[in-house]
Amino acid sequence: MLGPPHNHSMETPATFFLVGIPGLQSSYLWLAISLSAMYTIALLGNSLIMTVICMDSTLREPMFGFLCVLAAVDIVMASSVVPKMVSIFSSGHSSISFSACFAQMYFVHAATAMETGLLLAMALDRYVAICKPLHYKSILTPRVMLGMSVTITIRAVTFMTPLSWMVSHLPFCGSHVVPHSYCEHMAVAQLACADPMPSRLYSLIGSSIIVGSDVTFIAASYILILRAVFGLSSKNAQWKALSTCGSHVGVMALYYLPGMVSVYISWLGQDSVPLHTQVLLADLYLVFPPTLNPIIYGLRTKQIRERIWSLLICPFHNSSLCS
């Protein structure tokens, strides 16, 4: 038997209150300092990479195009959550308006969906560059790059729009205290007076399909890359390729593992894992990748490292280093 329809306008709270990380209040100052440092590195590093790639006409290979988009997504992802986290940890300003909460939710989860798609695109780029070098430019044309970027964006928007709509239209007539450091959708949905299962199920299935398919193709790409690398006669070339692939896989592990573990814990082991551990895992995959990506994908790339050196040093020196 159907109950009465929810009056969404009357049951929409004006404000939510973010707890932060329950149980770790004594470490809030240290967390605020650490997050501020990582956010500064993420902003400076990703902005520098975007500036260098956009200014230098020689950096027009597909890899640099994907890296530029990844840097932009990292800035959006970090900026969506870190300033509010620092505000909570440093001054206790935990209130966030209803509209701001769902805007944060949308941008955070859309950015993470885009990030996993871009990591797949970059893995495919490395596969073509190493395994099919003679056909690199004919396979990854500007039109193909644009198509991949648009597809990644459409996929993220298509996934997030229904989820945001479902959660934002739940009735919130009880507690408005979110046991999290940002508006993570499961933490918000569980405050609803109605059953949040449809949105939770949609999120679990959608994220599993997106991440599962991306990880499968990424793993296949790197397996094929490793087969090609071990076929090289030069040990130096093998070591260089393995070092690059290893750092990439490390960053991907830091991104995928905490994110998926936090999703499945909220479903399968919510009562057995401390709440502060769940929140830390969810925070980890939003803060670490934007901080590490500029270093792993940017500064370890010779062309970008040289251009950054020229950009930072040459305006102040008239030496042969800048020629």
Secondary structure, 3 states (H helix, E strand, C coil): CCCCCCCCCCCCCCEEEECCCCCCHHHHHHHHHHHHHHHHHHHHHHHHHHHHHHHCCCCCCHHHHHHHHHHHHHHHHHHHHHHHHHHHHHHCCCEEEHHHHHHHHHHHHHHHHHHHHHHHHHHHHHHHHHHCHHHHHHHCCHHHHHHHHHHHHHHHHHHHHHHHHHHHCCCCCCCCEECCCCCCHHHHHCCCCCCCHHHHHHHHHHHHHHHHHHHHHHHHHHHHHHHHHHCCCCHHHHHHHHHHHHHHHHHHHHHHHHHHHHHHHHHHCCCCCCHHHHHHHHHHHHHHHHHHHHHHHHHCCHHHHHHHHHHHHHHHCCCHHHC
